[in-house]
Amino acid sequence: MWNQVQLTTDLCELGVRPGRALLVHASLRSVGQIEGGGETLLAALRDVLGEQGTLLVPAFRDPHSPFFVATDDWDAQPADTVTVGAFAEIVRQHPDALRSHHPIFSFSAIGQNAEFLTRNAPFSHPFGTESPLARLHQLDGDVLLLGVDNRVNISLHLAEIWADVPYIQRVAEIPVAPEQRTPMRGMPGCRNGYPKIEPLLRHSRIGRYCYIGNAPSQLLRQRYVVSLAMVMLRGRGSSLLCDGPNCAQCAYARKMLQETQPLNCE
């Protein structure tokens, strides 16, 4: 069973430092048994980040979940733990946490820059410019993948938007209140192709790798990840799409990419 001191030691060994802004994607199950549960991991992270640091987590809601409730009071609704994990909901419930205002794609933050990260979040392109992800980029923050891989690394959505790949213009009808839906541009798609960036991250020595408890983890400088992904996408727009033969989202994205290619006039 892991305690707070051990988790704090592991986080320091991985490279988490005081004063940093840190986006955390975590699988508590991968860590193993923790004395005190997820609250102990939260305490360890806050201890390492210190008073000047900031913790950020996704607090998404799944509109397809049977537990989803369309309501005017978005901020009070729990995060979908199937989508973002139990740790994100623990952070959201903390009395010091602030939450960005979005019916589906909100974030929760605790610490020095929590208000900056969560204020005035855009409705459309919720992972683009002025989003919590873009604000983390302004702070030169880090991304911690704790027991998870780059499939959950939503900073790659920011790279897709800034690289202006055509498929980022997807539109979806979002439930914003009972019996009310509003079109949202910038609906994220499939993330199963995101691990394609992993070999380049390792080759470029962008990440640091270590175990947090039993969980294989990596710490990434978000700016470097976004820049590398943008280079990939500008070279080949389909770089982060999955190769699943039955993935309708990635098939649609590839169709959009083909439609925008210049004509061969030779």
C-alpha positions in Angstrom: 0.0 0.0 0.0 1.4 3.4 -1.0 1.4 6.4 1.4 1.7 10.1 0.8 5.5 10.2 1.5 6.2 7.5 -1.1 4.0 9.1 -3.7 5.6 12.5 -3.1 9.1 10.9 -3.5 8.0 9.3 -6.8 6.6 12.6 -8.1 9.8 14.4 -7.3 11.8 11.7 -9.0 9.7 12.0 -12.1 10.5 15.7 -12.2 7.4 17.4 -10.8 8.6 20.7 -9.4 7.2 23.5 -7.1 5.5 26.4 -8.7 4.6 24.6 -11.9 1.2 24.4 -13.6 0.4 20.8 -14.1 -2.3 19.1 -16.0 -2.9 15.6 -14.6 -4.5 12.6 -16.3 -4.5 9.8 -13.8 -5.6 6.2 -13.3 -5.9 5.5 -9.6 -6.3 1.8 -10.4 -2.9 1.8 -12.0 -1.2 3.3 -9.0 -2.4 0.4 -6.8 -3.7 0.6 -3.3 -3.2 4.0 -1.7 -3.5 4.7 2.0 -6.3 7.2 2.1 -7.3 6.7 -1.6 -7.2 9.4 -4.2 -7.2 12.2 -1.7 -3.7 11.1 -0.7 -2.5 11.4 -4.3 -4.0 14.9 -4.4 -2.3 15.8 -1.2 1.0 14.5 -2.6 0.6 16.5 -5.8 -0.2 19.7 -3.9 2.7 19.1 -1.6 5.2 18.8 -4.5 3.7 21.8 -6.4 3.7 24.0 -3.4 1.7 27.2 -2.7 2.8 28.7 -6.0 1.9 25.7 -8.1 -1.4 24.8 -9.8 -3.1 21.5 -10.5 -5.4 21.2 -13.5 -7.6 18.2 -14.4 -10.3 17.5 -17.0 -13.8 17.5 -15.5 -15.7 16.4 -18.5 -19.3 15.2 -18.6 -20.4 12.5 -21.1 -23.7 13.5 -22.8 -24.1 9.9 -23.9 -23.9 8.6 -20.3 -27.2 7.3 -18.8 -26.4 9.5 -15.8 -26.1 12.7 -17.8 -28.6 15.4 -16.9 -29.1 18.4 -19.1 -29.3 21.4 -16.7 -28.7 25.1 -16.4 -26.3 24.5 -13.5 -23.4 23.0 -15.3 -20.8 23.7 -12.7 -22.4 21.7 -10.0 -22.6 18.5 -12.1 -20.1 15.7 -11.3 -17.5 14.8 -13.8 -17.9 11.5 -15.7 -15.4 9.2 -14.0 -15.7 6.7 -16.9 -14.4 9.4 -19.2 -11.8 11.2 -17.0 -11.2 8.9 -14.1 -12.1 9.0 -10.4 -9.2 11.3 -9.5 -10.6 14.1 -11.6 -13.8 14.0 -9.7 -11.9 14.1 -6.4 -10.2 17.3 -7.5 -13.5 18.8 -8.7 -15.1 18.2 -5.3 -12.3 19.8 -3.3 -13.4 23.0 -1.6 -10.5 25.0 -3.1 -11.2 23.9 -6.7 -12.5 26.2 -9.4 -14.2 24.9 -12.5 -14.3 26.3 -16.0 -17.8 26.9 -17.4 -18.7 24.5 -20.1 -21.6 22.0 -20.3 -19.4 19.1 -21.5 -15.7 20.0 -21.6 -14.9 21.7 -18.3 -11.7 21.6 -16.3 -11.1 21.9 -12.5 -8.1 23.6 -11.0 -6.5 24.2 -7.6 -3.7 26.6 -6.8 -2.1 29.9 -7.6 -3.3 30.1 -11.2 -6.6 28.3 -10.9 -8.7 31.4 -11.7 -6.5 32.2 -14.8 -6.8 28.7 -16.1 -10.6 28.3 -15.7 -12.0 31.8 -16.5 -13.9 32.7 -19.6 -13.6 29.3 -21.2 -14.9 29.3 -24.8 -18.0 27.3 -25.8 -16.9 26.4 -29.3 -13.5 24.9 -29.8 -13.3 24.1 -26.0 -9.7 22.9 -26.4 -8.5 25.8 -28.6 -7.4 29.4 -28.1 -8.5 30.9 -24.7 -9.3 27.4 -23.4 -7.7 26.0 -20.2 -5.3 24.1 -22.4 -4.2 27.3 -24.2 -3.8 29.1 -20.9 -1.7 26.2 -19.6 0.4 26.7 -22.7 0.8 30.4 -21.8 2.0 29.4 -18.3 4.5 26.9 -19.9 2.9 24.1 -17.9 3.5 20.4 -17.8 1.3 17.3 -18.5 1.5 14.3 -16.2 0.2 11.0 -17.7 -0.1 8.9 -14.5 -0.8 5.3 -15.4 -2.3 6.3 -18.8 -0.9 6.9 -22.3 -1.1 9.6 -24.9 -4.7 8.5 -25.8 -5.8 10.8 -23.0 -3.4 13.6 -23.8 -5.9 16.2 -24.7 -3.2 18.8 -25.3 -3.0 17.2 -28.7 -6.4 18.6 -29.5 -4.9 22.0 -29.0 -2.2 21.1 -31.6 -4.9 20.0 -34.0 -6.6 23.3 -33.7 -3.5 25.4 -34.0 -2.3 23.4 -37.0 -5.7 24.1 -38.5 -6.5 20.6 -39.7 -9.8 20.6 -41.5 -11.5 18.0 -39.3 -11.3 20.3 -36.2 -14.4 22.2 -37.6 -16.7 19.3 -36.7 -20.0 20.6 -35.3 -22.1 18.9 -32.7 -25.4 19.7 -31.0 -24.6 20.1 -27.3 -27.3 19.9 -24.6 -27.0 23.1 -22.6 -30.2 23.0 -20.7 -33.4 20.8 -20.4 -34.8 20.5 -24.0 -32.2 22.9 -25.3 -29.3 22.1 -27.6 -26.8 24.5 -29.1 -24.4 23.9 -32.0 -20.7 23.7 -30.9 -17.9 24.0 -33.4 -14.7 22.1 -32.6 -16.1 18.8 -31.4 -13.1 16.6 -30.6 -12.9 13.2 -32.4 -11.2 9.9 -32.0 -8.0 9.9 -29.8 -6.9 6.3 -30.5 -4.2 7.6 -33.0 -2.6 9.9 -30.4 0.0 7.3 -29.3 1.6 7.7 -32.7 3.4 10.7 -31.2 5.0 8.5 -28.5 8.1 7.3 -30.5 8.9 10.9 -31.5 8.5 12.1 -27.9 11.0 9.5 -26.7 13.4 10.1 -29.6 13.3 13.9 -28.9 13.8 13.3 -25.2 10.8 15.5 -24.4 9.4 13.3 -21.7 10.6 12.0 -18.4 9.5 8.5 -17.3 9.1 6.9 -13.9 6.7 4.9 -11.8 4.2 6.6 -9.4 3.3 3.8 -7.1 2.7 0.9 -9.5 1.8 3.2 -12.4 4.2 3.8 -15.3 4.0 7.5 -15.8 5.4 10.3 -18.0 5.9 14.0 -17.4 5.8 16.2 -20.6 6.4 19.9 -21.2 3.2 20.9 -22.9 4.7 23.5 -25.2 7.1 20.9 -26.6 4.4 18.3 -27.1 2.1 20.8 -28.9 4.9 22.1 -31.1 6.0 18.6 -32.1 2.4 17.6 -32.9 1.9 20.7 -35.0 5.0 19.8 -37.0 3.6 16.3 -37.6 0.1 17.6 -38.6 1.4 20.3 -40.9 3.5 17.7 -42.6 0.7 15.2 -42.8 -2.8 16.1 -41.6 -3.7 12.5 -40.8 -0.7 12.0 -38.5 -2.8 11.6 -35.3 -5.8 9.7 -36.8 -6.3 6.1 -35.9 -6.0 3.2 -38.3 -9.1 1.4 -37.1 -11.1 0.1 -40.1 -14.4 0.7 -38.4 -13.6 4.2 -37.0 -16.2 6.5 -38.6 -14.7 9.6 -37.1 -11.2 9.1 -38.5 -12.6 8.0 -41.9 -14.6 11.2 -42.0 -11.5 13.2 -41.0 -9.4 11.6 -43.8 -12.2 12.4 -46.3 -12.0 16.1 -45.2 -8.3 16.1 -45.6 -8.5 14.7 -49.2 -11.2 17.3 -50.1 -8.9 20.1 -49.1 -5.8 18.9 -50.9 -4.7 21.0 -53.9 -5.5 19.7 -57.4 -2.7 18.1 -59.3 -2.6 20.1 -62.5 0.4 18.4 -64.1 
